[in-house]
Structures are given as C-alpha cells and as structure tokens.
C-alpha cells in the first residue's frame, strides 16, 4: 500500500480585511476572499436560497452579528449599520450548509473497509472531508465502534475538535445471524423483543442521538430482524424520546415498519415499485426517506468507468491515484464478474423510480448517502447524491431543502438549516446556481462559518489516504479469471443435456455411451458390460442427463432402460442406468 498525502500549504485565514465599500460603490470583486471587519457585517449582492423551500431572494442584503443572521431582505430592505464590515457577494448563490442523515465516517481507507480502519484520526479525517464539501452535520449509520463517536462528539461541543458536526446512532441493531457485511462485531445482534429493548436501552444510556435498525437480509444471505423485535425497538426508543430509523430493502418490510412507528428510512426500497398505500402511510405519519442512491449505485458503477471519476472536484480531496485504481481494468473486471451485477442495476433503477413517486406523493425527502461504506467517498458523494436525486426527477429547490432544513430539524438543530434571522450564519457561496443546473453543486465555492470565510483547502491539508498498487500478480489473476469467464460464456452457447455439457464418450464393443463433461468413466468388460461414471452431481441431475443424451447416441427408451442394435452384429443391446449422488452405474447386456 502506497500512501499519498494531500498537503496544501495554505493556512486558515484569520485576519480581517478592512471593508470600506458601499453596497452600490464597492470595488471588491466577488471572487476575492473577503472577511468581516467587526462583530457586525453587512453582506450584499448574492442570490439566497433560504433552504426551507421559500422563494429565492435575488440581490439579497443581510447582516451577521456575533455569528448569527440578524437581518435579511432584498436589495434596499436592509441598511448597513454604522461601522459594520461590508462584503460583496455579487454573482454568488448562497445556501445553508448541508446535513447528511446516513454516514459511515472512519471505516474506509481508499478501497479498504472495516473496523480495522476505525480510529480517532480516520473519523476526524472523514469529518474534515465532509466539511470541505460543505456538509457540516452528519448522522452516523449505526457503525460506531465503542465510545469513540461519543468522545469526538463531546470534543466538538467543547470546541476541541472541528470538522462536520457529528451526530451518532451508536451501534446499530441487527438480527442475530444477519446484518451488513464488513462491520464485524459493531452491530448489536438480537433475537427477541426483549433483546431489542435491551439494545435500545444500552444505546440510550450512552446518549446517542438516534437509534438505527437494519431490516435487510442481503438478498436472503442472512437473517432478517423479525417484526416483534423491531416493533419492540421502536416502542422502546420512543419511550426514551429517541428517534429511530431503519435501513430497509423490501416493500413489505417498509409497510410493516411504518405501521410500527418508524421515524425514517435511510435506504431505498429496491425489491419492487412502491405503491400508493405506502406513500400515503409515510406522508400521514411524516416518515422520511433518505434514499442513499449513490450507495446502491457504487455496488455496480465501477464496472464501467464513471464519467465523474477523477474529475477536479473529486481530486481536490481524493488523489488521482485512487481514481486510476478504480478505473483500472483489474478493478473494473472485478465488478463486471459479480454474478449479481444485473440485479444491482435493476435495484438501482427501482430506487430511482420509487424516490420520484414518493416525493410526488408528499413523502418527506432528506439527504442520506451512506458514504464511507465500500467504494463511496465522504463529502464528494453527498454532492453526487444531490445530482442523482435531480436525475431521479426531484426539483433542485426540493433537493436543497432535503439537504438543509429538513435534516437539521430532524436532528433538533434549531441554529442551522435555513438562512434566516436568528440562525447561525453558516452558509456556502457558490459561483453558479444549483437551481439552474444541479451539477453546479460540485463547485462549492466558499464556506462561511459564523459569517467568516474559511479557507477550505486548510481543512484537508493533512488528510491521507491509502491506495493499493495493482501488481503483476493481480493482473495475472485477473487474466485467468477473465479467461474462465470467457470459457463459461462460450460453453453456455453449446448444447447442454440437463445441466451438463457433453464429455468424451465411453466406448463399449464399438458402441458410444455419453458421459457428462468433467466426469471420469471406468469401463469393465462383461458380459454384462459395466461403466461407472463419477462426477459431483445429484442422482436427479444424472438421471436427467442420460434421459436427454442417450437418444442423441441412438438409444431408444424401453421402459426404464434403453435399447439399440449393435452396429456390427445387429443384435439387440439393452442399457440400464442406475444414478446415485455423485455417480451413475451403466450396465449393457446383449440379447
């Protein structure tokens, strides 16, 4: 593993530049970094997207005092206080900072994923990545190992740590014998309703922000949390005044969870199209959906080089070597060989369609990505998620709302989520409007915290990431795997008898008897002649093979056996097959 370090030698801008321009006569340029000169600063010229769905304010004017918005209006509606600093934001589009309700900070290091990567430095590195891209609040997805997340959360609240503000779901709850792959012993396995209540109680005592459930058996590969267990978990969480969310896959499970009182889904329903019954129930009970589209997409997207891979916005945080690794044929072929590739593509298409129907039906939509899970990249994937939501048919204004005011309100953060009087002045100033084209969201522009611009590059200057080097051995193994795929594909086009291709014939007294490819035949001359065929197969599979293959060798059915004339003597020959598991005994007699 070769280590690449992103080291940008730019310090945090802490000085304040004197501002003596007026709203109409400033000679400052909108792309020049500007800072407040006092505790009261007057801003003007920007297009403001408030974040709560209310109309855009063109040529907005606002005042920030002691880190909060104290006045906001259109041009001419707000008067700059005497002696205030003045910042020209003409040409910029402002949004509140973003929040993500499904994240896995600390578990990934390049393509490597799992608890082995989880430590204080790895979590803080991801929180800084989120902050660089304007995501200033994240809720973990039940993937916090031990008490580390709570420790970091406390450090942040005490002003001892920076990065995106961390909210924790602690350890998520799964069915015993189930749960997501790669997380080791982090999730809490439960089997009964009593187990589930105990798990919720333990997390509540640790003062987590939200409880997380996994209701997904990974396409039947593991156990699924039973309804009595998750109903008990939901009830216990609400008794303790905690919100509770679930990762779900099946429509039927989603319906039952809504009936049981779940507060939100942090994944998409992907087994089938949602129906009006679920949409109505979620709207009525105010259950939100965080679709995590990019997490579902990442399971197949790298099979074909994505058009966004290695673009400038990604390379600002993630090194070019990572993009090269993901675009290498060895990596791409690994994704292509996944036997579930077609199903994963279909599931993603279903998720996109379901998001549109649920949004159109009035379901509350929030930003949630599951970034930090395998092959997803914190911060950058939040921007991609917003673009993907628009591609699914959601209006850009609604996507901004889903990433700002809605998740902030769910987390109980009354200081953020909206650009409005009384809120903390944490906002993004973008050079182009995402309302005109959602891909503009990738140019984050400037980050302002409490009204002061932060030098974004300083946030990530010491972040490191490991990228594996693809060796000649890797390429040789890939070539062998691809050759095997090609062989299987070629054989699939050949005639099959039952599940088997035809192998070399076993010849007895000038008569050919078929055998499955890959089998071994032992011939013992008679009379009667005896052929023992050995192959890993069931008796039923071997019976079907001979029922289909013998007629091709001119053997005709005769009761439970087969007959034909000997090609030289014209005497009648009878062939009987006695199949068993992993072998078949063939006996030939002459009449």
C-alpha positions as CSV (number, residue, x, y, z in Angstrom):
1,X,0.0,0.0,0.0
2,X,1.5,3.2,-1.0
3,X,0.5,6.3,0.9
4,X,-0.4,9.6,-0.7
5,X,-0.7,12.7,1.3
6,X,-2.7,15.8,0.3
7,X,-0.7,18.6,1.7
8,X,-1.9,22.1,0.8
9,X,0.3,24.7,2.4
10,X,-2.5,27.2,3.0
11,X,-3.2,28.4,6.5
12,X,-6.6,29.3,7.8
13,X,-7.4,33.0,7.0
14,X,-7.8,34.6,10.4
15,X,-7.1,38.2,9.8
16,X,-9.9,40.5,8.9
17,X,-9.7,42.8,5.8
18,X,-10.8,46.4,6.2
19,X,-14.0,47.0,4.3
20,X,-14.9,50.5,3.3
21,X,-17.0,49.8,0.2
22,X,-20.7,50.7,0.0
23,X,-23.5,48.4,-1.4
24,X,-23.5,50.3,-4.7
25,X,-20.0,51.5,-5.0
26,X,-17.8,48.7,-3.9
27,X,-14.6,48.0,-5.9
28,X,-14.3,44.5,-4.4
29,X,-14.6,41.5,-6.8
30,X,-17.0,38.7,-5.9
31,X,-14.3,36.1,-6.3
32,X,-11.9,37.8,-3.9
33,X,-11.8,36.3,-0.4
34,X,-13.3,38.8,2.0
35,X,-13.7,38.7,5.7
36,X,-15.8,40.6,8.3
37,X,-14.0,43.5,10.0
38,X,-16.1,43.6,13.1
39,X,-18.7,41.7,15.0
40,X,-21.3,43.2,12.7
41,X,-21.0,42.7,9.0
42,X,-23.2,43.7,6.1
43,X,-23.4,41.4,3.0
44,X,-25.0,42.3,-0.3
45,X,-25.4,41.2,-3.9
46,X,-25.9,37.4,-3.6
47,X,-28.8,35.2,-4.7
48,X,-30.0,33.5,-1.5
49,X,-31.7,30.0,-1.4
50,X,-33.1,30.0,2.1
51,X,-33.3,26.2,2.4
52,X,-36.8,25.8,3.7
53,X,-38.4,25.9,0.2
54,X,-39.3,29.6,0.4
55,X,-38.6,31.7,-2.8
56,X,-35.1,32.7,-3.8
57,X,-34.1,36.2,-2.7
58,X,-32.3,38.0,-5.5
59,X,-29.7,40.6,-4.8
60,X,-30.1,39.9,-1.1
61,X,-28.8,42.0,1.7
62,X,-28.2,40.7,5.2
63,X,-26.4,41.4,8.5
64,X,-24.4,39.0,10.6
65,X,-23.8,40.0,14.2
66,X,-21.8,37.8,16.6
67,X,-22.0,34.9,14.1
68,X,-25.8,35.0,13.5
69,X,-28.1,36.4,10.9
70,X,-29.8,39.4,12.4
71,X,-31.5,40.9,9.4
72,X,-32.3,39.6,5.9
73,X,-34.1,41.2,2.9
74,X,-34.0,42.2,-0.7
75,X,-31.8,45.0,-2.1
76,X,-32.5,48.2,-0.2
77,X,-34.5,46.5,2.6
78,X,-31.6,46.2,5.0
79,X,-29.5,49.1,5.9
80,X,-25.8,48.6,6.8
81,X,-25.1,49.5,10.4
82,X,-22.7,52.3,11.0
83,X,-19.1,51.0,11.3
84,X,-20.1,47.5,10.1
85,X,-17.8,45.5,7.8
86,X,-19.2,45.1,4.2
87,X,-18.8,42.0,2.0
88,X,-19.8,42.0,-1.7
89,X,-21.2,38.6,-2.8
90,X,-22.4,39.7,-6.1
91,X,-22.7,36.8,-8.5
92,X,-22.7,34.2,-5.8
93,X,-25.6,31.8,-4.9
94,X,-25.9,31.2,-1.1
95,X,-27.3,28.0,0.5
96,X,-27.2,26.9,4.1
97,X,-24.5,24.3,4.9
98,X,-25.6,20.7,4.3
99,X,-26.6,17.8,6.6
100,X,-26.4,14.1,5.9
101,X,-28.6,11.6,7.8
102,X,-26.8,8.4,6.8
103,X,-23.0,8.3,7.0
104,X,-20.2,5.9,8.0
105,X,-17.2,8.0,8.9
106,X,-13.9,6.3,9.8
107,X,-14.4,2.9,8.3
108,X,-12.9,3.4,4.8
109,X,-9.3,4.0,3.8
110,X,-9.4,4.1,0.0
111,X,-10.8,0.8,-1.2
112,X,-10.2,-0.8,2.2
113,X,-13.3,-1.0,4.5
114,X,-14.0,-2.3,8.0
115,X,-13.4,-1.8,11.8
116,X,-9.6,-2.2,11.3
117,X,-9.6,1.3,9.8
118,X,-11.8,2.9,12.5
119,X,-9.9,5.2,14.9
120,X,-9.9,8.8,16.1
121,X,-7.8,10.0,13.2
122,X,-9.9,8.2,10.5
123,X,-13.2,9.6,11.8
124,X,-11.8,13.1,12.1
125,X,-10.4,12.8,8.5
126,X,-13.8,12.0,7.2
127,X,-15.5,14.8,9.2
128,X,-13.0,17.2,7.6
129,X,-13.7,15.8,4.2
130,X,-17.4,16.4,4.8
131,X,-16.7,19.9,5.9
132,X,-14.5,20.7,2.8
133,X,-17.5,19.9,0.6
134,X,-19.9,22.0,2.7
135,X,-21.5,19.1,4.7
136,X,-21.4,20.4,8.2
137,X,-23.5,17.9,10.0
138,X,-23.6,14.0,9.7
139,X,-25.6,11.3,11.5
140,X,-23.7,8.0,11.6
141,X,-25.5,4.9,10.4
142,X,-25.1,2.6,13.4
143,X,-21.5,1.9,12.5
144,X,-19.7,3.5,15.5
145,X,-17.2,1.2,17.2
146,X,-17.2,1.5,21.0
147,X,-17.4,5.0,22.5
148,X,-15.2,6.9,20.1
149,X,-18.0,8.7,18.3
150,X,-19.4,10.0,21.6
151,X,-15.9,11.1,22.6
152,X,-15.5,13.1,19.3
153,X,-19.0,14.5,19.7
154,X,-18.1,15.8,23.1
155,X,-14.8,17.2,21.9
156,X,-16.6,19.1,19.2
157,X,-19.2,20.5,21.6
158,X,-16.4,21.7,23.8
159,X,-14.6,23.4,20.9
160,X,-11.7,21.0,20.9
161,X,-12.4,19.4,17.5
162,X,-13.5,20.7,14.2
163,X,-15.0,19.1,11.0
164,X,-18.6,18.3,10.3
165,X,-20.7,18.2,13.4
166,X,-21.1,14.6,14.4
167,X,-24.4,13.0,15.5
168,X,-24.3,9.4,16.5
169,X,-26.5,6.3,16.2
170,X,-24.0,4.3,18.2
171,X,-24.2,0.6,17.3
172,X,-27.0,-0.4,15.0
173,X,-29.3,-3.3,15.8
174,X,-29.4,-6.4,13.6
175,X,-30.9,-9.8,13.6
176,X,-28.7,-12.5,15.2
177,X,-27.0,-14.2,12.2
178,X,-27.7,-11.2,9.9
179,X,-26.6,-7.6,9.3
180,X,-24.4,-5.9,6.8
181,X,-21.1,-7.4,5.7
182,X,-17.8,-6.0,6.7
183,X,-18.8,-4.4,10.1
184,X,-17.6,-7.3,12.3
185,X,-18.9,-7.0,15.8
186,X,-20.0,-3.4,15.7
187,X,-23.8,-4.0,15.2
188,X,-25.8,-5.4,18.1
189,X,-27.4,-8.8,17.2
190,X,-30.8,-9.5,18.8
191,X,-33.1,-12.5,18.5
192,X,-36.2,-11.5,20.6
193,X,-38.2,-8.4,21.5
194,X,-36.5,-8.4,25.0
195,X,-33.1,-8.4,23.3
196,X,-34.2,-5.4,21.2
197,X,-35.4,-3.4,24.1
198,X,-32.2,-4.1,26.0
199,X,-30.1,-3.0,23.0
200,X,-32.1,0.3,22.7
201,X,-31.7,0.9,26.4
202,X,-27.9,0.4,26.3
203,X,-27.6,2.9,23.4
204,X,-30.0,5.4,25.1
205,X,-27.8,5.3,28.2
206,X,-24.8,6.3,26.1
207,X,-26.9,9.3,25.0
208,X,-26.9,8.5,21.3
209,X,-28.9,10.9,19.1
210,X,-30.8,8.3,17.1
211,X,-31.4,4.5,17.1
212,X,-30.6,2.6,13.9
213,X,-32.1,-0.7,12.7
214,X,-31.1,-2.9,9.8
215,X,-34.1,-4.7,8.2
216,X,-32.3,-6.3,5.3
217,X,-31.2,-10.0,4.8
218,X,-28.8,-9.1,2.0
219,X,-30.9,-10.9,-0.7
220,X,-31.5,-13.9,1.5
221,X,-27.9,-14.4,2.6
222,X,-28.5,-13.7,6.2
223,X,-31.2,-13.5,8.9
224,X,-33.7,-10.6,8.9
225,X,-34.8,-8.7,12.1
226,X,-38.3,-10.1,13.0
227,X,-41.3,-7.8,13.3
228,X,-41.7,-8.4,17.1
229,X,-38.1,-7.4,17.6
230,X,-38.2,-4.2,15.6
231,X,-41.6,-3.2,17.0
232,X,-40.2,-3.5,20.5
233,X,-37.1,-1.5,19.5
234,X,-39.3,1.3,18.0
235,X,-41.5,1.3,21.1
236,X,-38.5,1.4,23.5
237,X,-36.8,4.2,21.5
238,X,-39.9,6.4,21.6
239,X,-40.4,5.8,25.3
240,X,-36.9,7.2,25.7
241,X,-37.7,10.2,23.5
242,X,-35.3,8.9,20.8
243,X,-36.0,8.9,17.1
244,X,-35.4,5.6,15.3
245,X,-34.6,4.9,11.6
246,X,-34.1,1.8,9.6
247,X,-32.2,0.5,6.5
248,X,-34.8,-1.4,4.5
249,X,-34.9,-3.2,1.2
250,X,-38.4,-4.8,0.8
251,X,-41.6,-3.0,0.2
252,X,-43.5,-5.4,2.6
253,X,-41.0,-4.7,5.4
254,X,-41.3,-0.9,4.8
255,X,-45.1,-1.1,5.2
256,X,-44.8,-3.0,8.5
257,X,-42.2,-0.6,9.8
258,X,-44.4,2.4,9.1
259,X,-47.2,0.7,11.0
260,X,-44.9,0.0,13.9
261,X,-43.9,3.7,14.1
262,X,-40.5,4.1,12.4
263,X,-39.4,7.7,12.0
264,X,-37.5,7.3,8.7
265,X,-35.8,5.1,6.2
266,X,-32.1,5.6,5.4
267,X,-32.0,3.5,2.3
268,X,-34.2,3.0,-0.8
269,X,-36.9,0.3,-1.3
270,X,-35.5,-1.7,-4.1
271,X,-37.3,-5.0,-4.5
272,X,-40.2,-3.6,-6.4
273,X,-42.2,-0.4,-7.1
274,X,-43.7,1.3,-4.1
275,X,-47.5,1.5,-4.1
276,X,-49.9,4.2,-3.1
277,X,-50.6,2.5,0.3
278,X,-47.0,3.0,1.5
279,X,-46.7,6.5,0.1
280,X,-49.9,7.6,1.8
281,X,-48.9,6.0,5.1
282,X,-45.5,7.6,5.1
283,X,-47.0,11.0,4.3
284,X,-49.6,10.6,7.0
285,X,-47.1,9.6,9.7
286,X,-44.4,12.0,8.5
287,X,-41.9,9.2,7.9
288,X,-38.9,10.5,5.9
289,X,-36.9,8.8,3.2
290,X,-33.1,9.3,2.8
291,X,-32.6,7.3,-0.4
292,X,-28.8,6.7,-0.4
293,X,-28.9,6.3,-4.2
294,X,-25.1,6.6,-4.6
295,X,-24.5,3.8,-2.1
296,X,-26.7,1.5,-4.2
297,X,-25.0,2.7,-7.4
298,X,-21.5,2.2,-6.1
299,X,-22.1,-1.6,-6.0
300,X,-22.1,-1.7,-9.8
301,X,-21.0,1.7,-11.1
302,X,-17.3,0.9,-11.3
303,X,-17.9,-2.0,-13.8
304,X,-17.9,0.8,-16.4
305,X,-15.7,3.8,-15.8
306,X,-18.0,6.5,-14.4
307,X,-17.8,9.8,-16.2
308,X,-17.2,11.7,-12.9
309,X,-14.3,9.5,-11.8
310,X,-11.2,11.7,-11.4
311,X,-12.9,15.0,-12.1
312,X,-11.4,18.1,-10.4
313,X,-13.9,18.2,-7.6
314,X,-13.0,14.7,-6.6
315,X,-9.3,15.2,-7.0
316,X,-9.3,18.1,-4.6
317,X,-9.7,15.6,-1.7
318,X,-9.1,12.2,-3.2
319,X,-5.8,11.6,-5.0
320,X,-5.6,10.9,-8.7
321,X,-4.1,7.5,-7.9
322,X,-7.4,6.5,-6.3
323,X,-9.3,7.3,-9.5
324,X,-6.7,5.5,-11.5
325,X,-7.1,2.4,-9.3
326,X,-10.9,2.5,-9.7
327,X,-10.6,2.9,-13.4
328,X,-8.0,0.2,-13.9
329,X,-9.3,-2.8,-15.9
330,X,-8.4,-5.1,-13.0
331,X,-10.8,-3.2,-10.7
332,X,-13.5,-2.8,-13.4
333,X,-13.4,-6.5,-14.2
334,X,-13.9,-7.5,-10.6
335,X,-17.2,-5.5,-10.6
336,X,-18.1,-7.0,-14.0
337,X,-17.7,-10.5,-12.8
338,X,-20.1,-10.0,-9.9
339,X,-22.9,-12.5,-10.6
340,X,-25.4,-10.1,-9.1
341,X,-24.4,-7.2,-11.4
342,X,-27.7,-7.2,-13.4
343,X,-29.8,-7.4,-10.3
344,X,-27.9,-4.5,-8.7
345,X,-28.5,-2.3,-11.8
346,X,-32.2,-3.2,-11.7
347,X,-32.5,-2.4,-8.0
348,X,-30.9,1.0,-8.5
349,X,-33.4,1.7,-11.3
350,X,-36.2,0.8,-9.0
351,X,-34.8,3.0,-6.3
352,X,-34.8,6.0,-8.7
353,X,-38.4,5.4,-9.7
354,X,-39.5,4.9,-6.1
355,X,-37.9,8.1,-5.0
356,X,-39.8,10.1,-7.6
357,X,-43.1,8.5,-6.8
358,X,-42.6,9.1,-3.0
359,X,-41.6,12.7,-3.5
360,X,-44.5,13.4,-5.8
361,X,-46.8,11.8,-3.2
362,X,-45.7,14.2,-0.5
363,X,-43.2,11.9,1.4
364,X,-40.6,14.0,3.3
365,X,-37.2,13.5,1.5
366,X,-33.8,14.1,3.2
367,X,-30.2,13.8,2.2
368,X,-28.7,10.5,3.2
369,X,-25.9,8.7,1.3
370,X,-24.3,6.0,3.4
371,X,-21.0,7.5,2.3
372,X,-18.0,5.8,3.9
373,X,-19.4,2.4,3.0
374,X,-17.4,0.4,0.5
375,X,-16.4,2.4,-2.6
376,X,-18.2,5.6,-1.6
377,X,-16.3,8.8,-0.7
378,X,-17.4,11.1,2.2
379,X,-18.2,14.7,1.1
380,X,-17.9,14.2,-2.6
381,X,-20.6,11.6,-2.7
382,X,-23.1,14.0,-0.9
383,X,-22.7,16.3,-3.9
384,X,-23.2,13.4,-6.3
385,X,-26.2,12.2,-4.3
386,X,-27.9,15.6,-4.8
387,X,-27.2,15.5,-8.6
388,X,-28.6,11.9,-8.7
389,X,-31.8,13.0,-6.8
390,X,-32.4,15.5,-9.6
391,X,-31.8,12.9,-12.2
392,X,-34.5,10.8,-10.5
393,X,-36.9,13.7,-11.1
394,X,-36.7,15.8,-7.9
395,X,-36.7,19.6,-8.3
396,X,-33.4,21.3,-7.4
397,X,-35.1,23.5,-4.9
398,X,-36.5,20.5,-3.1
399,X,-33.1,18.8,-3.1
400,X,-31.6,21.8,-1.4
401,X,-34.4,21.7,1.2
402,X,-33.7,18.0,1.6
403,X,-30.1,18.7,2.4
404,X,-30.6,21.6,4.7
405,X,-33.7,22.5,6.7
406,X,-35.3,19.0,6.8
407,X,-32.3,17.0,8.2
408,X,-31.4,19.9,10.6
409,X,-34.9,19.9,12.0
410,X,-34.8,16.1,12.4
411,X,-31.6,16.3,14.4
412,X,-33.1,19.1,16.6
413,X,-30.5,21.6,15.3
414,X,-32.5,24.9,15.5
415,X,-29.5,27.0,14.7
416,X,-28.9,25.7,11.1
417,X,-30.7,24.5,8.1
418,X,-32.2,27.9,6.9
419,X,-30.7,31.2,6.0
420,X,-33.0,33.3,8.2
421,X,-32.9,35.8,11.0
422,X,-31.8,34.2,14.3
423,X,-29.9,31.3,12.7
424,X,-26.1,30.8,12.8
425,X,-24.5,32.3,9.7
426,X,-23.0,29.0,8.3
427,X,-23.5,29.1,4.6
428,X,-22.0,28.3,1.2
429,X,-21.4,30.9,-1.5
430,X,-21.3,29.2,-4.9
431,X,-20.2,30.8,-8.2
432,X,-23.1,29.2,-10.1
433,X,-26.6,28.4,-9.1
434,X,-27.6,24.7,-8.5
435,X,-31.1,25.8,-9.3
436,X,-30.1,26.4,-12.9
437,X,-28.2,23.1,-13.2
438,X,-27.7,20.7,-10.3
439,X,-24.2,19.8,-11.4
440,X,-23.2,23.4,-10.4
441,X,-23.3,22.0,-6.8
442,X,-19.9,20.4,-7.5
443,X,-18.3,23.9,-7.4
444,X,-18.8,24.5,-3.7
445,X,-17.1,27.9,-3.9
446,X,-16.7,29.5,-0.4
447,X,-17.6,28.2,3.0
448,X,-18.6,30.8,5.7
449,X,-18.9,29.7,9.3
450,X,-20.5,32.3,11.7
451,X,-20.2,34.8,8.9
452,X,-16.4,34.4,8.4
453,X,-15.0,32.8,5.3
454,X,-12.9,29.6,5.9
455,X,-10.0,28.7,3.7
456,X,-11.4,25.4,2.6
457,X,-8.0,24.0,1.5
458,X,-6.7,24.3,5.0
459,X,-9.3,21.8,6.2
460,X,-7.9,18.9,4.3
461,X,-4.2,19.8,4.3
462,X,-3.1,16.9,6.5
463,X,-5.5,14.2,5.3
464,X,-4.0,11.0,4.0
465,X,-5.5,8.0,2.1
466,X,-4.1,4.7,1.1
467,X,-4.3,3.4,-2.4
468,X,-3.4,-0.2,-3.3
469,X,-1.0,-0.8,-6.1
470,X,-2.1,-3.3,-8.7
471,X,0.7,-5.8,-9.1
472,X,1.6,-8.1,-12.0
473,X,0.3,-11.0,-9.9
474,X,-3.0,-9.1,-9.7
475,X,-3.1,-8.7,-13.4
476,X,-2.2,-12.4,-14.0
477,X,-5.0,-13.4,-11.6
478,X,-7.4,-11.1,-13.4
479,X,-6.4,-12.5,-16.8
480,X,-7.1,-16.0,-15.5
481,X,-10.5,-15.0,-14.1
482,X,-11.4,-13.3,-17.3
483,X,-10.4,-16.4,-19.3
484,X,-12.6,-18.5,-17.1
485,X,-15.5,-16.1,-17.6
486,X,-14.9,-16.4,-21.4
487,X,-14.8,-20.2,-21.2
488,X,-18.1,-20.3,-19.3
489,X,-19.7,-17.9,-21.7
490,X,-18.6,-20.0,-24.7
491,X,-19.8,-23.2,-23.1
492,X,-23.1,-21.6,-22.3
493,X,-23.8,-21.4,-26.1
494,X,-23.1,-25.1,-26.6
495,X,-25.8,-27.8,-26.4
496,X,-26.5,-29.0,-22.8
497,X,-28.1,-32.2,-21.6
498,X,-29.7,-31.3,-18.4
499,X,-27.1,-29.1,-16.7
500,X,-24.1,-30.7,-18.3
501,X,-22.1,-30.3,-21.5
502,X,-21.3,-33.5,-23.3
503,X,-18.0,-35.0,-22.5
504,X,-15.9,-37.7,-24.2
505,X,-17.9,-40.9,-24.9
506,X,-17.2,-44.2,-23.2
507,X,-16.9,-46.9,-25.8
508,X,-18.0,-50.4,-25.2
509,X,-17.8,-53.0,-28.0
510,X,-17.8,-50.3,-30.6
511,X,-20.8,-48.6,-29.0
512,X,-20.5,-45.0,-27.8
513,X,-22.2,-44.1,-24.4
514,X,-22.4,-40.4,-23.5
515,X,-20.8,-39.0,-20.3
516,X,-21.0,-35.5,-18.8
517,X,-18.1,-33.2,-19.3
518,X,-15.8,-33.3,-16.3
519,X,-16.7,-36.8,-15.3
520,X,-14.5,-39.9,-15.1
521,X,-15.6,-43.1,-16.6
522,X,-14.4,-46.6,-15.6
523,X,-15.2,-49.4,-18.0
524,X,-15.3,-53.0,-17.0
525,X,-15.9,-55.5,-19.8
526,X,-18.6,-58.1,-19.4
527,X,-20.8,-59.6,-20.1
528,X,-22.6,-57.6,-18.9
529,X,-20.5,-54.6,-19.7
530,X,-20.3,-52.1,-16.9
531,X,-19.5,-48.4,-16.9
532,X,-19.1,-46.4,-13.7
533,X,-19.4,-42.6,-14.2
534,X,-18.1,-40.4,-11.3
535,X,-19.0,-36.6,-11.2
536,X,-20.1,-34.2,-8.5
537,X,-23.8,-34.2,-9.2
538,X,-27.1,-35.4,-7.7
539,X,-28.9,-38.6,-8.8
540,X,-31.7,-36.4,-10.3
541,X,-29.2,-34.4,-12.3
542,X,-27.5,-37.6,-13.7
543,X,-30.9,-39.1,-14.5
544,X,-31.9,-36.0,-16.5
545,X,-28.5,-36.0,-18.3
546,X,-29.0,-39.6,-19.6
547,X,-32.6,-39.1,-20.4
548,X,-31.6,-36.3,-22.8
549,X,-28.2,-37.5,-24.0
550,X,-28.9,-41.2,-24.8
551,X,-31.3,-40.5,-27.7
552,X,-28.6,-38.4,-29.3
553,X,-26.5,-41.7,-29.4
554,X,-29.3,-43.7,-31.0
555,X,-30.5,-45.3,-27.8
556,X,-34.3,-45.6,-27.6
557,X,-36.4,-45.7,-24.4
558,X,-37.6,-49.2,-23.4
559,X,-39.4,-49.0,-20.2
560,X,-36.9,-47.8,-17.5
561,X,-34.0,-48.8,-19.7
562,X,-32.7,-48.1,-23.3
563,X,-32.2,-50.2,-26.4
564,X,-30.4,-50.2,-29.7
565,X,-28.9,-52.6,-32.3
566,X,-25.2,-53.3,-32.2
567,X,-23.7,-51.6,-35.4
568,X,-21.8,-54.8,-36.4
569,X,-23.8,-57.8,-35.2
570,X,-27.3,-56.2,-35.4
571,X,-28.0,-57.9,-32.1
572,X,-30.2,-56.0,-29.6
573,X,-28.4,-54.2,-26.8
574,X,-30.1,-53.1,-23.6
575,X,-28.6,-50.3,-21.5
576,X,-29.8,-49.5,-17.9
577,X,-28.7,-46.5,-15.8
578,X,-28.6,-46.6,-12.0
579,X,-28.0,-43.0,-10.9
580,X,-26.9,-42.1,-7.4
581,X,-25.4,-39.0,-5.8
582,X,-22.0,-38.3,-7.5
583,X,-22.1,-41.4,-9.7
584,X,-24.0,-43.4,-12.2
585,X,-23.6,-47.1,-13.0
586,X,-24.4,-48.1,-16.6
587,X,-24.9,-51.8,-17.4
588,X,-25.2,-53.1,-21.0
589,X,-26.4,-56.6,-21.9
590,X,-26.8,-58.3,-25.3
591,X,-29.8,-60.4,-26.2
